[in-house]
Amino acid sequence: MAPPLSRRLFLAAGAATAAAAAVPAAAQAHRGPFGRYGAPDDRLSADTLYVHPGGRGDHTTVQAAVSAAAPGSTVVIAAGTYRELVQVTAAQTGLTFVGATDDPRDVVIVFDLAAGTLNPDGTTVGTAGSATVKLDGAGFTARAVTFSNDWLRADHPGMSGTQAVACRVRGDRSAFYHCRFLGHQDTLYADSSAVAVAARQYYRHCHIEGDVDFIFGRGTAVFDRCEIHCVERDVTFTPKGMPWAPSTSREFEHGYLATGCRVTSAAGDAEYKLSRPWVPGSNPTAWPSLTIRDSWLGPGIDAAAPYTVMSSGHPWQDQRYAEYANIGPGAAIVDPATRPRQLSDDEAAAHTTEAYLGDWTPQDAPLAPAPKTRDCTIFIAGDSTASTYASRRSPRAGWGQALEVFTTRYAAVDNRAWSGASSKSHTDKGVLDAIAAQIRPGDWLLISFGHNDAKLEDPARGTDPYTSYQQYLRGYIDVARLHRATPVLVTSVERRRFKDGKPVETLGEYPEAMRALAEAEGVPLLDLQAASLALWGQLGEEGTKDYFLWIDPGHANYPDGVQDNTHFQALGAIEVARLVAKAAARRHLMHGAFEGLHRDPDLGEITWPDEISEPPL
């Protein structure tokens, strides 16, 4: 297998990909390099400045635009990799950075300083000085921009000051939407201007990655539905690192809050901790504060001992750590003594975005819409009713396997449904991570679980309809939104079960819990349970046998025959796929993705591969 790309090569590859990506190219073809954000000859407002590396804007560097910007200005940045240092001063309040393509992978601000890098006078730049971007002005906002530091330890084996900050944030009321923060040690310095000065910060649907202490400082910061990613590190010891190192001032009521986040890892299981407290020499009375709630903690986190120390004189147990309603392998409470206080429902009410940010409400900003693209991929996350089956199991097929019978040339189907999976096991075994690595702006994610979530006797799969089930489903929604794809909830297809000649519901409270979640989250819903129940009623108890996996003895793949009232043979898979496609068409979803919804397909149009991967990573 080829070695992983270094940070520098990764960024270069990303920039090359960005230049040819379908979404930005389409936007630029119709609207120029600044997309929907105007142009120098057609400004959104008089205080909008444009940056383009090839000279098609007001400035060719981000810093030049910042230097020219008055308070309250907007800086629109065209696709490109900007290798430079940028500083927004404390006097430059209310600035906004906007990535012109709405995809942060396209707009990258990057440099390569580390704490041990020497200044011209022979002194070192220090941790704060290593930052690629320094944001000191209050009221700063960034949308769809990548902040990166690609300094690498491997290139400087003798240097001890390996902290390399991508972005240092000190201004109050700083908000980031759909941004990426890339680095290794000390990626995001979420801080404040002084020990006794609080700085509220808000990060929504952001990707933040690194290894050691890669989110650190004394800011009052909310990480809302962010992806916190622990990178692989070429060392033999563990822990390889930890995301959070808060250094909250004792005077501050709140420090860091992670709510609805996903903590993922490219390293091995249990090779990362969650946090260690930082009590800096400049603030010896600091009282670090971190609450992690309603988040998925992946297997990369050491559940047996997820917290550690930076200094023996400041044990994590003496700090303000708390957890609430987290899920995932890394959230398992192996020994209560190794985890912080688990909040009660009443206590958790004091650890919300509103409580941390007070009269500032950046969370009320509308969600960025997913782009409308002609070409798209339809990802499917589901169970055995949707999954793809190998040829040795034909004619068994899932509706996800059959969906491409109705797709046009503009839509591809990437079926990640997995036999036996629940929303919990599908996530915990890494399939959602695999989807996250591939899904792109303009794509669609169909989410359909429920059959195996009801198996409460199996701790690896069972979920409660109105708590953990909804929480796991929300993880799929957030992955799609983080990548500016569109999530679609699909209630589970009904089994073949009749009473007094009429089909009966078998899925308990799960469909209704999904409907409630769709309404709460503003997510489109395809009610496959209701549609399939109606179809089974039309076909009748005998007629449905031709759709489900009822096969007489003597079949080459089923010599003893089979009578399966949950799974489908080819005809049933096609008809359920038709229900899904018709429901999407009625809701004007995935426009241009489907055709031939009233034709009678040949059963041979389904493809059965020779082999499949389980889980479908």
QUIJOLIN-V803747 format. One record per pair of residues at least 6 apart in sequence whose C-alpha atoms are under 7 Angstrom apart, sorted by the first residue. I is the first residue (numbers start at 1). GAP is how many residues later the second one is. D is the distance in Angstrom with one decimal. If there is no record, write none. Layout:
I|GAP|D, I|GAP|D
//
This chain:
7|143|5.4, 8|142|5.6, 14|91|6.5, 15|65|6.2, 15|66|6.2, 15|91|6.1, 18|87|6.8, 18|88|4.9, 23|350|6.7, 24|77|5.5, 27|8|5.3, 28|7|5.7, 33|45|5.8, 34|44|5.6, 34|66|4.9, 35|65|5.7, 35|66|6.1, 37|7|6.5, 37|63|6.6, 38|6|5.6, 39|11|7.0, 40|10|6.6, 40|17|6.1, 40|18|6.6, 47|26|5.0, 47|27|6.5, 48|25|5.8, 48|26|4.7, 48|27|5.9, 49|9|6.3, 49|16|6.5, 49|25|6.2, 49|26|4.8, 49|27|6.2, 50|7|4.8, 50|8|5.1, 50|9|6.4, 50|25|5.8, 50|26|4.9, 50|27|6.1, 51|6|5.0, 51|7|5.9, 51|8|4.8, 51|9|5.4, 51|10|6.2, 51|11|6.3, 51|14|6.9, 51|25|6.2, 51|26|4.8, 51|27|6.0, 52|7|6.4, 52|8|5.0, 52|25|6.5, 52|26|5.2, 53|7|4.6, 53|8|6.7, 53|27|6.7, 54|6|6.6, 59|6|5.9, 61|21|6.8, 62|24|6.9, 63|23|5.1, 63|24|7.0, 65|10|6.9, 66|22|6.7, 70|22|6.7, 71|21|4.9, 71|22|5.0, 71|23|5.7, 71|24|6.1, 72|21|6.2, 72|22|4.3, 72|23|5.0, 73|21|6.9, 73|22|5.1, 73|23|6.4, 74|21|5.8, 74|22|4.6, 74|23|6.1, 75|21|6.0, 75|22|4.9, 75|23|6.2, 76|21|6.1, 76|22|4.8, 76|23|6.1, 76|24|5.9, 77|21|6.0, 77|22|5.1, 77|23|5.5, 77|30|7.0, 78|21|6.4, 78|22|5.1, 78|29|6.7, 79|21|6.7, 79|22|6.8, 79|27|5.0, 79|28|4.8, 80|26|6.1, 80|27|5.3, 80|28|6.4, 81|26|6.2, 81|27|4.7, 81|28|6.1, 82|26|6.0, 82|27|4.8, 82|28|6.2, 83|26|6.1, 83|27|5.0, 83|28|5.4, 84|25|6.8, 84|26|6.2, 84|27|5.7, 85|26|6.4, 85|47|5.0, 85|48|6.0, 86|46|6.4, 86|47|4.7, 86|48|6.3, 87|46|5.7, 87|47|4.6, 87|48|6.0, 88|46|6.2, 88|47|4.9, 88|48|5.8, 88|49|6.0, 89|46|6.7, 89|47|5.1, 89|48|5.4, 90|46|4.6, 90|47|3.9, 90|48|6.8, 91|46|6.0, 92|45|5.2, 93|44|4.7, 93|45|5.0, 93|46|5.8, 93|47|6.7, 94|44|6.3, 94|45|4.4, 94|46|5.1, 95|44|6.8, 95|45|5.0, 95|46|6.5, 96|44|5.7, 96|45|4.6, 96|46|5.6, 97|44|6.3, 97|45|4.6, 97|46|6.3, 98|44|5.9, 98|45|4.9, 98|46|6.3, 98|47|6.8, 99|8|5.8, 99|44|6.1, 99|45|4.9, 99|46|5.3, 102|42|5.2, 103|41|5.4, 104|40|4.1, 104|41|4.4, 104|42|5.3, 104|74|6.9, 104|75|5.8, 104|76|6.5, 105|41|6.5, 107|38|5.4, 107|39|6.0, 108|37|6.3, 108|38|4.6, 108|39|6.2, 109|37|6.1, 109|38|5.2, 109|39|6.1, 110|22|6.1, 110|37|6.2, 110|38|4.6, 110|39|5.4, 110|40|6.9, 111|21|5.4, 111|37|6.8, 111|38|5.2, 111|39|6.3, 112|37|5.3, 112|38|5.1, 112|39|4.3, 113|17|4.9, 113|38|6.0, 113|51|6.1, 114|13|6.9, 114|16|5.0, 114|37|6.6, 114|47|6.5, 114|48|5.6, 114|49|5.5, 114|50|4.3, 115|9|6.5, 115|10|5.5, 115|11|4.0, 115|12|4.4, 115|14|6.9, 115|15|5.5, 115|46|4.8, 115|47|6.0, 115|48|5.3, 115|49|6.2, 116|8|5.3, 116|9|6.5, 116|10|6.3, 116|43|6.3, 116|44|6.5, 116|45|4.1, 116|46|6.5, 117|7|5.4, 117|8|5.8, 118|6|4.4, 118|7|6.1, 119|6|6.0, 127|36|5.8, 127|37|6.7, 127|38|6.9, 130|34|5.6, 130|35|5.6, 131|33|6.7, 131|34|4.3, 131|35|5.2, 131|36|5.5, 131|37|6.0, 132|16|6.8, 132|17|6.2, 132|33|6.5, 132|34|5.0, 132|35|5.9, 133|33|6.4, 133|34|4.8, 133|35|6.3, 134|33|6.0, 134|34|4.9, 134|35|6.3, 135|33|6.0, 135|34|4.9, 135|35|6.1, 135|36|6.5, 136|33|6.3, 136|34|4.9, 136|35|4.6, 137|34|4.9, 138|33|4.2, 138|34|4.7, 138|35|5.9, 138|36|6.5, 139|32|6.9, 139|33|6.3, 139|34|4.8, 139|35|5.3, 140|33|6.8, 140|34|4.7, 140|35|6.3, 141|33|5.7, 141|34|4.7, 141|35|5.7, 142|33|6.4, 142|34|4.8, 142|35|6.3, 143|33|6.0, 143|34|4.9, 143|35|5.9, 143|36|6.1, 144|33|6.5, 144|34|4.9, 144|35|4.8, 145|34|5.0, 145|35|6.5, 146|33|5.6, 146|34|4.5, 146|35|5.9, 147|19|5.6, 147|20|6.2, 147|33|6.1, 147|34|4.9, 147|35|6.3, 148|18|4.6, 148|33|5.7, 148|34|4.6, 148|35|5.9, 149|15|6.3, 149|16|6.2, 149|17|4.5, 149|33|6.4, 149|34|5.2, 150|33|6.2, 151|13|6.6, 153|9|6.6, 162|23|6.9, 163|22|5.0, 163|23|5.5, 164|21|5.9, 164|22|5.9, 164|23|6.5, 165|21|5.3, 165|22|4.6, 165|23|6.1, 165|24|6.7, 166|15|6.5, 166|16|6.5, 166|17|6.2, 166|21|5.1, 166|22|6.0, 167|20|6.7, 167|21|5.2, 167|22|6.2, 168|20|6.2, 168|21|4.5, 168|22|6.2, 169|20|6.1, 169|21|5.2, 169|22|5.7, 170|20|6.8, 170|21|5.1, 170|22|4.1, 170|23|5.2, 170|29|6.3, 171|21|6.4, 171|22|6.9, 171|28|5.8, 172|27|4.0, 172|28|4.9, 172|29|6.6, 173|26|6.7, 173|27|5.1, 173|28|5.5, 174|26|6.7, 174|27|4.8, 174|28|6.3, 175|26|5.8, 175|27|4.7, 175|28|5.9, 175|187|6.8, 176|26|6.2, 176|27|4.8, 176|28|6.3, 177|26|6.1, 177|27|5.0, 177|28|6.1, 177|29|6.3, 178|26|6.5, 178|27|5.0, 178|28|4.8, 178|304|6.3, 179|27|4.9, 179|28|6.4, 180|26|5.6, 180|27|4.7, 180|28|5.8, 181|6|6.7, 181|7|6.7, 181|26|6.3, 181|27|4.7, 181|28|6.3, 182|26|6.2, 182|27|5.4, 182|28|6.6, 183|26|6.3, 183|27|5.1, 184|26|3.9, 184|27|5.0, 184|28|6.7, 184|30|6.7, 185|25|6.0, 185|26|5.5, 185|27|4.6, 185|28|6.1, 185|29|5.4, 186|26|6.4, 186|27|5.3, 186|28|4.0, 186|29|6.2, 186|30|6.7, 187|23|6.1, 187|27|4.6, 187|28|6.3, 188|26|5.8, 188|27|4.9, 188|28|6.5, 189|26|6.1, 189|27|5.2, 189|28|5.6, 190|25|6.8, 190|26|5.9, 190|27|5.1, 190|28|6.7, 190|29|5.3, 191|8|7.0, 191|26|4.5, 191|27|4.7, 191|28|4.1, 192|6|5.9, 192|7|5.0, 192|26|6.2, 192|27|5.3, 195|54|6.2, 195|88|6.9, 196|53|7.0, 196|55|6.8, 198|21|6.4, 198|22|6.7, 198|54|6.9, 199|20|5.2, 199|21|5.8, 200|19|6.3, 200|20|4.7, 200|21|5.7, 200|157|6.3, 201|19|6.1, 201|20|4.5, 201|21|6.3, 202|19|5.7, 202|20|4.9, 202|21|6.2, 203|19|6.2, 203|20|4.9, 203|21|5.9, 204|19|6.2, 204|20|4.7, 204|21|5.9, 204|22|5.9, 205|19|6.6, 205|20|5.3, 205|21|4.6, 205|277|4.8, 206|20|4.8, 206|21|6.2, 206|276|6.8, 207|19|5.9, 207|20|4.8, 207|21|6.1, 208|19|6.3, 208|20|5.1, 208|21|6.1, 209|19|5.9, 209|20|4.5, 209|21|5.8, 209|22|6.6, 210|19|6.7, 210|20|5.5, 210|21|5.6, 211|19|5.6, 211|20|5.8, 211|29|6.8, 211|30|4.9, 211|31|6.2, 211|32|6.8, 212|29|4.2, 212|30|5.3, 212|31|6.6, 213|28|6.8, 213|29|5.5, 213|30|5.2, 213|31|5.3, 213|32|5.2, 214|29|5.1, 214|30|6.3, 215|28|5.7, 215|29|4.8, 215|30|6.2, 216|28|5.8, 216|29|4.6, 216|30|5.1, 217|28|6.9, 217|29|5.2, 217|30|5.1, 217|31|6.9, 218|28|6.0, 218|29|4.6, 218|30|4.1, 218|31|6.2, 218|37|6.6, 219|29|6.8, 219|36|6.2, 220|34|5.9, 220|35|4.5, 220|36|5.7, 221|34|6.4, 221|35|4.9, 221|36|6.3, 222|34|6.0, 222|35|4.8, 222|36|6.0, 222|131|6.4, 223|34|6.1, 223|35|4.7, 223|36|6.2, 224|34|6.2, 224|35|5.2, 224|36|6.0, 224|37|6.4, 225|34|6.2, 225|35|4.6, 225|36|4.3, 225|253|6.5, 226|35|4.8, 226|36|6.4, 227|34|5.9, 227|35|4.9, 227|36|6.1, 228|34|6.0, 228|35|4.7, 228|36|6.2, 229|34|5.9, 229|35|4.8, 229|36|5.4, 230|13|7.0, 230|34|6.2, 230|35|4.4, 230|36|6.2, 231|34|6.0, 231|35|5.2, 231|36|6.3, 232|34|5.1, 232|35|4.6, 233|7|6.6, 238|33|5.7, 239|32|5.2, 239|33|5.1, 239|34|6.3, 240|31|5.9, 240|32|5.6, 241|31|5.3, 241|32|6.4, 242|30|5.6, 242|31|4.8, 242|32|5.1, 242|33|5.3, 243|31|5.8, 243|32|6.0, 244|30|6.4, 244|31|4.6, 244|32|6.6, 245|30|5.7, 245|31|5.2, 245|32|5.1, 245|33|5.6, 246|31|5.6, 246|32|5.8, 246|42|5.1, 246|43|6.2, 246|44|6.8, 247|30|6.5, 247|31|4.9, 247|32|5.6, 247|39|6.0, 247|40|6.6, 247|41|4.6, 248|7|5.4, 248|38|5.7, 248|39|5.5, 248|40|4.4, 248|41|5.8, 249|37|4.5, 249|38|5.7, 250|35|6.4, 250|36|5.1, 250|37|4.9, 254|35|6.5, 254|102|6.2, 255|33|7.0, 255|34|4.7, 255|35|5.9, 256|33|6.1, 256|34|4.7, 256|35|6.4, 257|33|5.8, 257|34|4.9, 257|35|6.0, 258|33|6.3, 258|34|4.7, 258|35|6.2, 259|33|6.2, 259|34|5.0, 259|35|5.7, 259|36|6.0, 260|33|6.7, 260|34|4.9, 260|35|4.4, 261|34|4.7, 261|35|6.3, 262|33|5.8, 262|34|4.8, 262|35|6.1, 263|33|6.2, 263|34|4.9, 263|35|5.8, 264|33|7.0, 264|34|5.4, 264|36|6.8, 265|35|5.3, 267|33|6.4, 268|32|5.9, 269|30|5.1, 269|31|4.2, 269|32|6.8, 270|29|6.1, 270|30|4.6, 270|31|4.6, 270|32|3.8, 270|33|6.9, 271|29|5.7, 271|30|6.3, 271|31|6.3, 272|28|5.8, 272|29|4.9, 272|30|5.9, 273|28|5.5, 273|29|5.7, 273|33|4.6, 273|34|5.7, 274|27|6.6, 274|32|5.4, 274|33|5.8, 275|32|5.3, 275|33|6.5, 276|31|5.9, 276|32|5.0, 276|33|4.9, 276|34|5.9, 276|40|6.5, 277|11|5.8, 277|32|6.2, 277|33|6.3, 277|39|6.0, 278|10|6.7, 278|32|6.3, 279|7|5.5, 287|32|5.8, 287|33|6.8, 288|31|5.6, 288|32|5.9, 289|30|6.5, 289|31|4.4, 289|32|5.6, 290|30|6.4, 290|31|5.0, 290|32|6.5, 291|30|5.8, 291|31|4.7, 291|32|5.5, 292|30|6.6, 292|31|4.9, 292|32|6.5, 293|30|5.5, 293|31|4.5, 293|32|5.8, 293|33|5.6, 294|30|6.3, 294|31|5.0, 294|32|4.7, 295|31|4.8, 295|32|6.2, 296|30|5.9, 296|31|4.9, 296|32|5.1, 297|30|6.3, 297|31|5.0, 297|32|6.3, 297|33|4.6, 297|34|5.6, 298|30|5.6, 298|31|5.5, 298|32|5.1, 298|130|6.8, 299|30|5.0, 299|31|5.2, 300|30|7.0, 301|29|4.8, 302|28|6.1, 303|27|4.6, 303|28|6.1, 303|29|5.8, 303|30|6.7, 303|31|6.6, 304|30|5.3, 304|31|6.6, 304|34|6.9, 305|33|5.3, 306|33|7.0, 307|9|6.9, 308|8|6.4, 309|6|5.7, 309|7|5.9, 317|23|7.0, 321|19|5.7, 321|20|6.9, 322|18|5.2, 322|19|4.9, 322|20|5.9, 322|21|6.6, 323|17|6.6, 323|18|6.3, 323|19|5.0, 323|20|6.1, 324|18|5.5, 324|19|5.3, 324|24|6.9, 328|100|6.1, 329|99|6.6, 370|71|6.4, 370|72|5.7, 370|114|4.8, 370|115|5.5, 370|116|6.2, 371|70|6.3, 371|71|5.0, 372|70|5.7, 373|69|5.6, 374|36|6.3, 375|35|4.6, 375|36|5.8, 376|34|6.5, 376|35|5.1, 376|36|6.5, 376|66|6.2, 376|67|5.0, 377|34|5.5, 377|35|4.7, 377|36|5.7, 377|37|6.7, 377|66|5.1, 377|67|6.4, 378|33|6.9, 378|34|6.1, 378|35|4.8, 378|36|6.0, 378|65|6.1, 378|66|4.8, 378|67|6.0, 379|34|6.0, 379|35|4.7, 379|36|5.7, 379|37|6.8, 379|65|6.0, 379|66|4.7, 379|67|6.1, 380|20|6.7, 380|34|6.4, 380|35|4.8, 380|36|5.4, 380|37|5.9, 380|65|5.8, 380|66|4.8, 380|67|6.2, 381|34|7.0, 381|35|5.2, 381|36|4.7, 381|65|6.1, 381|66|5.0, 381|67|6.2, 382|35|4.1, 382|36|6.2, 382|65|6.1, 382|66|4.7, 382|67|5.3, 383|34|5.1, 383|35|4.9, 383|36|5.0, 383|37|5.9, 383|38|5.0, 383|39|6.6, 383|66|6.2, 384|14|6.6, 384|33|6.8, 384|34|5.7, 384|35|3.8, 384|36|5.9, 385|13|5.0, 385|14|6.5, 385|182|5.6, 386|12|4.0, 386|13|4.6, 386|14|4.5, 386|15|6.7, 386|31|5.8, 387|11|4.8, 387|13|5.8, 387|14|6.2, 387|28|6.8, 387|30|4.5, 387|31|5.4, 387|32|6.2, 388|9|6.2, 388|10|5.7, 388|12|6.8, 388|13|4.9, 389|7|6.8, 389|8|5.8, 389|219|6.2, 390|218|5.2, 390|219|5.0, 390|220|5.4, 390|221|5.3, 390|222|6.0, 391|217|4.7, 391|218|5.7, 391|219|5.4, 392|165|6.2, 393|164|6.1, 395|174|5.1, 395|175|5.5, 396|153|6.5, 396|172|5.7, 396|173|4.4, 396|174|6.2, 397|171|5.8, 397|172|5.5, 397|173|5.6, 397|176|5.8, 398|170|6.4, 398|175|5.3, 399|174|4.4, 399|175|6.3, 399|177|5.7, 399|178|4.8, 400|15|6.0, 400|177|6.8, 401|14|6.9, 402|171|5.9, 402|172|5.3, 402|175|6.0, 402|204|5.6, 403|174|5.0, 404|9|6.3, 405|200|6.3, 405|201|6.6, 406|188|5.3, 406|189|5.4, 406|190|6.0, 406|191|6.5, 407|186|5.4, 407|187|4.3, 407|188|6.0, 408|185|5.3, 408|186|5.4, 408|187|6.1, 410|183|6.1, 411|182|5.1, 416|200|5.5, 418|196|6.9, 418|197|6.2, 418|198|6.6, 420|32|6.5, 421|31|6.3, 422|27|5.9, 422|28|6.6, 422|30|4.9, 422|31|4.9, 422|39|5.4, 423|26|5.8, 423|30|6.6, 423|46|6.9, 423|49|5.9, 423|50|6.5, 424|37|5.6, 424|48|6.1, 425|35|6.0, 425|36|5.3, 426|6|6.8, 431|184|6.9, 431|185|6.5, 431|186|5.4, 434|183|5.4, 436|43|6.2, 439|44|6.8, 440|43|5.9, 440|44|6.9, 440|45|6.2, 441|42|5.8, 441|43|4.6, 441|44|4.8, 442|42|6.6, 442|43|5.0, 443|42|4.8, 443|43|6.4, 444|41|5.5, 444|42|4.8, 444|43|5.9, 445|35|6.6, 445|41|6.1, 445|42|4.8, 445|43|6.0, 446|41|6.2, 446|42|4.9, 446|43|6.0, 446|44|6.5, 447|41|6.1, 447|42|4.9, 447|43|5.6, 448|41|6.3, 448|42|4.8, 448|43|5.8, 448|44|5.8, 449|43|6.0, 450|42|5.9, 450|60|5.8, 451|56|6.6, 452|9|6.4, 452|10|6.7, 453|8|5.7, 453|9|4.5, 453|10|5.1, 454|8|5.7, 454|9|6.6, 455|6|6.6, 455|7|4.8, 456|6|4.1, 456|7|6.4, 463|6|5.1, 465|44|6.2, 465|45|5.3, 465|48|5.8, 466|47|5.8, 470|44|7.0, 470|47|6.6, 477|10|5.4, 480|6|5.8, 480|7|5.6, 487|36|6.6, 488|35|6.2, 488|36|5.2, 488|37|5.8, 489|29|6.8, 489|34|7.0, 489|35|6.3, 489|36|4.8, 489|37|6.3, 490|35|5.8, 490|36|4.7, 490|37|5.9, 490|38|6.1, 491|20|5.4, 491|23|6.7, 491|35|6.6, 491|36|5.2, 491|37|5.2, 491|38|5.5, 492|19|6.9, 492|36|6.0, 492|37|5.3, 493|35|5.4, 493|36|4.7, 493|39|6.0, 494|11|6.9, 494|12|6.9, 494|35|5.4, 494|38|6.0, 494|39|6.1, 495|11|6.9, 495|70|5.9, 495|71|4.8, 496|69|4.9, 496|70|6.4, 497|6|5.6, 497|7|5.9, 498|6|5.6, 498|43|6.6, 501|40|6.5, 502|35|6.1, 503|30|6.5, 503|33|6.5, 503|34|5.8, 518|6|6.4, 518|7|6.2, 526|54|7.0, 526|57|6.0, 526|58|6.9, 528|52|6.7, 531|48|6.9, 536|8|6.3, 547|21|5.8, 547|22|5.8, 547|24|5.4, 547|25|3.8, 548|16|6.5, 548|17|6.0, 548|18|6.9, 548|19|5.7, 548|20|4.1, 548|21|5.5, 548|24|5.9, 549|13|6.8, 549|14|6.1, 549|15|5.0, 549|16|6.8, 549|18|5.8, 549|19|4.9, 549|20|4.9, 550|12|5.5, 550|13|4.5, 550|14|5.9, 551|10|5.2, 551|11|5.2, 551|12|6.6, 552|9|4.6, 552|10|6.7, 553|6|5.2, 553|7|4.6, 553|8|3.8, 554|6|6.4, 554|7|6.6, 555|6|6.8, 570|33|6.0, 571|32|6.5, 578|19|6.4, 581|13|6.7, 582|15|6.9, 584|6|6.9
//
